[in-house]
Amino acid sequence: VLFEQKKIKIPNHPMLINSLHKIQRKKTESGLEKFEALEDSTGEHGDFAWALAMACHNARQKPSFKII
């Protein structure tokens, strides 16, 4: 969604781009969406994509602590 809304840009980083292409959205039997990473011959499981997703999620959250 952040890419579609043009709220995020990434560098031309082949490993990150490859990792993002491995992520697939699937619907569960209960109708919820889940995301899975396709495994390749290198054993990489979308680690860069998951790290980017967690960073974006945390950036949108209100801080739960105060930095002094």
VOLO-933749 format. One record per residue: residue number from 1; residue in one letter; x, y, z of N, C-alpha, C, O, CB in turn. Coordinates in nm, 2 decimals. Glycine has a CB too. Layout:
% residues N
+------+------+--------+--------+--------+--------+--------+--------+--------+--------+--------+--------+--------+--------+--------+--------+--------+
: resi : resn :     nX :     nY :     nZ :    caX :    caY :    caZ :     cX :     cY :     cZ :     oX :     oY :     oZ :    cbX :    cbY :    cbZ :
+------+------+--------+--------+--------+--------+--------+--------+--------+--------+--------+--------+--------+--------+--------+--------+--------+
:  NUM :    a :      X :      Y :      Z :      X :      Y :      Z :      X :      Y :      Z :      X :      Y :      Z :      X :      Y :      Z :
...
+------+------+--------+--------+--------+--------+--------+--------+--------+--------+--------+--------+--------+--------+--------+--------+--------+
% end
This chain:
% residues 68
+------+------+--------+--------+--------+--------+--------+--------+--------+--------+--------+--------+--------+--------+--------+--------+--------+
: resi : resn :     nX :     nY :     nZ :    caX :    caY :    caZ :     cX :     cY :     cZ :     oX :     oY :     oZ :    cbX :    cbY :    cbZ :
+------+------+--------+--------+--------+--------+--------+--------+--------+--------+--------+--------+--------+--------+--------+--------+--------+
:    1 :    v :   0.08 :  -0.12 :   0.00 :   0.00 :   0.00 :   0.00 :   0.09 :   0.13 :   0.00 :   0.06 :   0.22 :  -0.07 :  -0.09 :   0.00 :   0.12 :
:    2 :    l :   0.20 :   0.12 :   0.08 :   0.28 :   0.24 :   0.08 :   0.35 :   0.27 :  -0.05 :   0.37 :   0.38 :  -0.09 :   0.39 :   0.22 :   0.19 :
:    3 :    f :   0.38 :   0.16 :  -0.13 :   0.43 :   0.18 :  -0.26 :   0.33 :   0.24 :  -0.35 :   0.36 :   0.33 :  -0.43 :   0.49 :   0.04 :  -0.32 :
:    4 :    e :   0.20 :   0.19 :  -0.34 :   0.10 :   0.23 :  -0.43 :   0.06 :   0.38 :  -0.40 :   0.03 :   0.46 :  -0.49 :  -0.03 :   0.15 :  -0.41 :
:    5 :    q :   0.07 :   0.42 :  -0.28 :   0.05 :   0.56 :  -0.24 :   0.17 :   0.65 :  -0.26 :   0.16 :   0.77 :  -0.22 :   0.00 :   0.56 :  -0.09 :
:    6 :    k :   0.28 :   0.59 :  -0.31 :   0.40 :   0.67 :  -0.33 :   0.45 :   0.73 :  -0.20 :   0.51 :   0.84 :  -0.20 :   0.38 :   0.77 :  -0.44 :
:    7 :    k :   0.43 :   0.66 :  -0.09 :   0.48 :   0.71 :   0.04 :   0.61 :   0.65 :   0.08 :   0.67 :   0.68 :   0.18 :   0.38 :   0.68 :   0.15 :
:    8 :    i :   0.66 :   0.56 :  -0.01 :   0.79 :   0.49 :   0.02 :   0.87 :   0.48 :  -0.11 :   0.81 :   0.45 :  -0.21 :   0.77 :   0.36 :   0.09 :
:    9 :    k :   1.00 :   0.50 :  -0.10 :   1.09 :   0.48 :  -0.21 :   1.20 :   0.39 :  -0.16 :   1.24 :   0.40 :  -0.05 :   1.14 :   0.62 :  -0.27 :
:   10 :    i :   1.25 :   0.30 :  -0.25 :   1.36 :   0.22 :  -0.21 :   1.47 :   0.24 :  -0.31 :   1.45 :   0.28 :  -0.42 :   1.32 :   0.07 :  -0.20 :
:   11 :    p :   1.60 :   0.22 :  -0.27 :   1.71 :   0.23 :  -0.36 :   1.71 :   0.11 :  -0.46 :   1.64 :   0.01 :  -0.44 :   1.84 :   0.24 :  -0.28 :
:   12 :    n :   1.79 :   0.13 :  -0.56 :   1.80 :   0.02 :  -0.66 :   1.89 :  -0.09 :  -0.59 :   2.01 :  -0.09 :  -0.62 :   1.86 :   0.07 :  -0.79 :
:   13 :    h :   1.83 :  -0.17 :  -0.51 :   1.91 :  -0.27 :  -0.43 :   1.85 :  -0.41 :  -0.47 :   1.75 :  -0.45 :  -0.43 :   1.89 :  -0.25 :  -0.27 :
:   14 :    p :   1.93 :  -0.48 :  -0.55 :   1.88 :  -0.60 :  -0.61 :   1.83 :  -0.71 :  -0.51 :   1.73 :  -0.78 :  -0.53 :   1.99 :  -0.66 :  -0.69 :
:   15 :    m :   1.90 :  -0.72 :  -0.39 :   1.86 :  -0.82 :  -0.30 :   1.73 :  -0.78 :  -0.23 :   1.64 :  -0.87 :  -0.21 :   1.97 :  -0.83 :  -0.19 :
:   16 :    l :   1.70 :  -0.65 :  -0.20 :   1.58 :  -0.61 :  -0.15 :   1.47 :  -0.62 :  -0.25 :   1.36 :  -0.67 :  -0.21 :   1.59 :  -0.46 :  -0.10 :
:   17 :    i :   1.49 :  -0.59 :  -0.37 :   1.39 :  -0.60 :  -0.48 :   1.35 :  -0.74 :  -0.50 :   1.23 :  -0.78 :  -0.51 :   1.43 :  -0.54 :  -0.61 :
:   18 :    n :   1.45 :  -0.83 :  -0.50 :   1.43 :  -0.98 :  -0.52 :   1.35 :  -1.03 :  -0.40 :   1.26 :  -1.11 :  -0.42 :   1.56 :  -1.05 :  -0.53 :
:   19 :    s :   1.38 :  -0.98 :  -0.28 :   1.31 :  -1.03 :  -0.16 :   1.16 :  -0.98 :  -0.16 :   1.07 :  -1.06 :  -0.13 :   1.38 :  -0.97 :  -0.03 :
:   20 :    l :   1.14 :  -0.86 :  -0.21 :   1.00 :  -0.81 :  -0.22 :   0.92 :  -0.89 :  -0.32 :   0.80 :  -0.91 :  -0.30 :   1.00 :  -0.66 :  -0.26 :
:   21 :    h :   0.98 :  -0.94 :  -0.43 :   0.91 :  -1.01 :  -0.53 :   0.87 :  -1.15 :  -0.48 :   0.79 :  -1.22 :  -0.54 :   0.99 :  -1.03 :  -0.65 :
:   22 :    k :   0.93 :  -1.20 :  -0.37 :   0.90 :  -1.33 :  -0.31 :   0.78 :  -1.33 :  -0.22 :   0.73 :  -1.44 :  -0.19 :   1.02 :  -1.38 :  -0.23 :
:   23 :    i :   0.73 :  -1.22 :  -0.18 :   0.62 :  -1.21 :  -0.09 :   0.49 :  -1.23 :  -0.17 :   0.46 :  -1.16 :  -0.27 :   0.62 :  -1.08 :  -0.02 :
:   24 :    q :   0.40 :  -1.32 :  -0.12 :   0.27 :  -1.35 :  -0.18 :   0.17 :  -1.33 :  -0.08 :   0.18 :  -1.36 :   0.04 :   0.27 :  -1.49 :  -0.24 :
:   25 :    r :   0.05 :  -1.27 :  -0.12 :  -0.06 :  -1.25 :  -0.03 :  -0.16 :  -1.36 :  -0.06 :  -0.19 :  -1.40 :  -0.17 :  -0.13 :  -1.11 :  -0.06 :
:   26 :    k :  -0.20 :  -1.43 :   0.05 :  -0.30 :  -1.54 :   0.04 :  -0.41 :  -1.51 :   0.14 :  -0.39 :  -1.45 :   0.24 :  -0.23 :  -1.67 :   0.07 :
:   27 :    k :  -0.53 :  -1.56 :   0.10 :  -0.64 :  -1.56 :   0.19 :  -0.66 :  -1.69 :   0.26 :  -0.64 :  -1.80 :   0.21 :  -0.77 :  -1.53 :   0.11 :
:   28 :    t :  -0.68 :  -1.68 :   0.39 :  -0.71 :  -1.80 :   0.47 :  -0.85 :  -1.85 :   0.45 :  -0.93 :  -1.78 :   0.39 :  -0.68 :  -1.77 :   0.62 :
:   29 :    e :  -0.88 :  -1.96 :   0.51 :  -1.02 :  -2.02 :   0.49 :  -1.12 :  -1.93 :   0.56 :  -1.23 :  -1.92 :   0.53 :  -1.03 :  -2.16 :   0.55 :
:   30 :    s :  -1.07 :  -1.85 :   0.67 :  -1.16 :  -1.76 :   0.74 :  -1.17 :  -1.63 :   0.67 :  -1.24 :  -1.54 :   0.72 :  -1.11 :  -1.74 :   0.88 :
:   31 :    g :  -1.10 :  -1.61 :   0.56 :  -1.11 :  -1.48 :   0.49 :  -1.01 :  -1.38 :   0.52 :  -1.01 :  -1.27 :   0.46 :  -1.25 :  -1.43 :   0.51 :
:   32 :    l :  -0.92 :  -1.41 :   0.62 :  -0.82 :  -1.31 :   0.65 :  -0.70 :  -1.32 :   0.55 :  -0.69 :  -1.42 :   0.48 :  -0.76 :  -1.34 :   0.79 :
:   33 :    e :  -0.63 :  -1.22 :   0.54 :  -0.51 :  -1.22 :   0.45 :  -0.39 :  -1.25 :   0.53 :  -0.37 :  -1.21 :   0.64 :  -0.49 :  -1.08 :   0.38 :
:   34 :    k :  -0.30 :  -1.33 :   0.46 :  -0.17 :  -1.36 :   0.52 :  -0.07 :  -1.35 :   0.41 :  -0.10 :  -1.36 :   0.30 :  -0.17 :  -1.50 :   0.59 :
:   35 :    f :   0.06 :  -1.32 :   0.45 :   0.16 :  -1.30 :   0.36 :   0.27 :  -1.41 :   0.38 :   0.30 :  -1.44 :   0.50 :   0.23 :  -1.16 :   0.37 :
:   36 :    e :   0.31 :  -1.47 :   0.27 :   0.42 :  -1.57 :   0.28 :   0.53 :  -1.54 :   0.18 :   0.50 :  -1.47 :   0.08 :   0.35 :  -1.71 :   0.25 :
:   37 :    a :   0.64 :  -1.58 :   0.21 :   0.76 :  -1.56 :   0.12 :   0.79 :  -1.70 :   0.05 :   0.80 :  -1.80 :   0.12 :   0.88 :  -1.51 :   0.20 :
:   38 :    l :   0.81 :  -1.69 :  -0.08 :   0.85 :  -1.81 :  -0.15 :   1.00 :  -1.83 :  -0.12 :   1.08 :  -1.74 :  -0.12 :   0.83 :  -1.79 :  -0.30 :
:   39 :    e :   1.04 :  -1.96 :  -0.10 :   1.17 :  -1.99 :  -0.08 :   1.24 :  -2.02 :  -0.21 :   1.18 :  -2.08 :  -0.30 :   1.19 :  -2.11 :   0.02 :
:   40 :    d :   1.37 :  -1.98 :  -0.22 :   1.44 :  -2.00 :  -0.34 :   1.56 :  -2.10 :  -0.31 :   1.57 :  -2.14 :  -0.20 :   1.49 :  -1.87 :  -0.41 :
:   41 :    s :   1.64 :  -2.12 :  -0.41 :   1.75 :  -2.22 :  -0.39 :   1.86 :  -2.17 :  -0.29 :   1.93 :  -2.25 :  -0.24 :   1.82 :  -2.24 :  -0.52 :
:   42 :    t :   1.86 :  -2.04 :  -0.27 :   1.95 :  -1.98 :  -0.17 :   1.90 :  -2.00 :  -0.03 :   1.98 :  -1.97 :   0.07 :   1.98 :  -1.84 :  -0.20 :
:   43 :    g :   1.78 :  -2.03 :  -0.01 :   1.72 :  -2.05 :   0.13 :   1.67 :  -1.91 :   0.18 :   1.63 :  -1.91 :   0.30 :   1.82 :  -2.10 :   0.22 :
:   44 :    e :   1.68 :  -1.81 :   0.10 :   1.63 :  -1.68 :   0.15 :   1.48 :  -1.68 :   0.15 :   1.41 :  -1.72 :   0.06 :   1.68 :  -1.56 :   0.05 :
:   45 :    h :   1.42 :  -1.63 :   0.26 :   1.28 :  -1.63 :   0.28 :   1.22 :  -1.49 :   0.29 :   1.12 :  -1.47 :   0.36 :   1.25 :  -1.70 :   0.41 :
:   46 :    g :   1.27 :  -1.40 :   0.21 :   1.21 :  -1.26 :   0.21 :   1.25 :  -1.18 :   0.32 :   1.18 :  -1.09 :   0.37 :   1.06 :  -1.27 :   0.20 :
:   47 :    d :   1.37 :  -1.21 :   0.38 :   1.42 :  -1.14 :   0.50 :   1.42 :  -0.99 :   0.49 :   1.38 :  -0.92 :   0.58 :   1.55 :  -1.20 :   0.54 :
:   48 :    f :   1.47 :  -0.95 :   0.37 :   1.48 :  -0.80 :   0.35 :   1.34 :  -0.74 :   0.34 :   1.32 :  -0.63 :   0.40 :   1.56 :  -0.77 :   0.22 :
:   49 :    a :   1.25 :  -0.81 :   0.28 :   1.11 :  -0.76 :   0.27 :   1.05 :  -0.75 :   0.41 :   0.98 :  -0.66 :   0.44 :   1.03 :  -0.85 :   0.18 :
:   50 :    w :   1.07 :  -0.86 :   0.49 :   1.01 :  -0.86 :   0.62 :   1.07 :  -0.74 :   0.71 :   1.00 :  -0.68 :   0.79 :   1.03 :  -0.99 :   0.69 :
:   51 :    a :   1.20 :  -0.72 :   0.70 :   1.26 :  -0.61 :   0.77 :   1.21 :  -0.48 :   0.73 :   1.18 :  -0.39 :   0.81 :   1.41 :  -0.62 :   0.75 :
:   52 :    l :   1.19 :  -0.46 :   0.60 :   1.13 :  -0.33 :   0.55 :   0.98 :  -0.32 :   0.60 :   0.95 :  -0.21 :   0.64 :   1.13 :  -0.33 :   0.40 :
:   53 :    a :   0.91 :  -0.42 :   0.60 :   0.77 :  -0.42 :   0.65 :   0.76 :  -0.38 :   0.80 :   0.68 :  -0.30 :   0.84 :   0.70 :  -0.55 :   0.63 :
:   54 :    m :   0.85 :  -0.44 :   0.88 :   0.85 :  -0.41 :   1.02 :   0.90 :  -0.27 :   1.05 :   0.84 :  -0.20 :   1.13 :   0.95 :  -0.51 :   1.10 :
:   55 :    a :   0.99 :  -0.22 :   0.97 :   1.04 :  -0.08 :   0.98 :   0.93 :   0.02 :   0.95 :   0.91 :   0.12 :   1.02 :   1.16 :  -0.05 :   0.90 :
:   56 :    c :   0.85 :  -0.01 :   0.84 :   0.74 :   0.08 :   0.80 :   0.63 :   0.07 :   0.90 :   0.57 :   0.18 :   0.94 :   0.69 :   0.04 :   0.66 :
:   57 :    h :   0.60 :  -0.04 :   0.96 :   0.50 :  -0.06 :   1.06 :   0.54 :   0.02 :   1.18 :   0.46 :   0.10 :   1.24 :   0.47 :  -0.20 :   1.09 :
:   58 :    n :   0.66 :   0.01 :   1.23 :   0.70 :   0.08 :   1.35 :   0.71 :   0.23 :   1.33 :   0.68 :   0.30 :   1.42 :   0.84 :   0.03 :   1.39 :
:   59 :    a :   0.74 :   0.27 :   1.21 :   0.75 :   0.42 :   1.18 :   0.61 :   0.48 :   1.19 :   0.60 :   0.60 :   1.21 :   0.81 :   0.44 :   1.04 :
:   60 :    r :   0.50 :   0.40 :   1.17 :   0.37 :   0.46 :   1.17 :   0.31 :   0.45 :   1.31 :   0.20 :   0.52 :   1.33 :   0.28 :   0.38 :   1.07 :
:   61 :    q :   0.37 :   0.39 :   1.40 :   0.32 :   0.37 :   1.54 :   0.36 :   0.49 :   1.62 :   0.46 :   0.56 :   1.60 :   0.37 :   0.25 :   1.60 :
:   62 :    k :   0.27 :   0.53 :   1.72 :   0.31 :   0.63 :   1.81 :   0.41 :   0.57 :   1.91 :   0.40 :   0.46 :   1.95 :   0.18 :   0.68 :   1.89 :
:   63 :    p :   0.51 :   0.65 :   1.95 :   0.61 :   0.60 :   2.04 :   0.54 :   0.56 :   2.17 :   0.46 :   0.63 :   2.23 :   0.72 :   0.70 :   2.07 :
:   64 :    s :   0.58 :   0.44 :   2.22 :   0.53 :   0.39 :   2.35 :   0.63 :   0.43 :   2.46 :   0.60 :   0.39 :   2.58 :   0.51 :   0.24 :   2.35 :
:   65 :    f :   0.73 :   0.50 :   2.44 :   0.83 :   0.54 :   2.54 :   0.88 :   0.68 :   2.51 :   0.86 :   0.73 :   2.40 :   0.94 :   0.44 :   2.54 :
:   66 :    k :   0.94 :   0.74 :   2.61 :   0.99 :   0.88 :   2.59 :   1.14 :   0.88 :   2.60 :   1.20 :   0.82 :   2.69 :   0.93 :   0.98 :   2.70 :
:   67 :    i :   1.20 :   0.94 :   2.50 :   1.35 :   0.95 :   2.50 :   1.39 :   1.07 :   2.58 :   1.34 :   1.18 :   2.55 :   1.41 :   0.95 :   2.35 :
:   68 :    i :   1.47 :   1.05 :   2.67 :   1.51 :   1.17 :   2.76 :   1.65 :   1.21 :   2.71 :   1.70 :   1.31 :   2.77 :   1.52 :   1.13 :   2.91 :
+------+------+--------+--------+--------+--------+--------+--------+--------+--------+--------+--------+--------+--------+--------+--------+--------+
% end
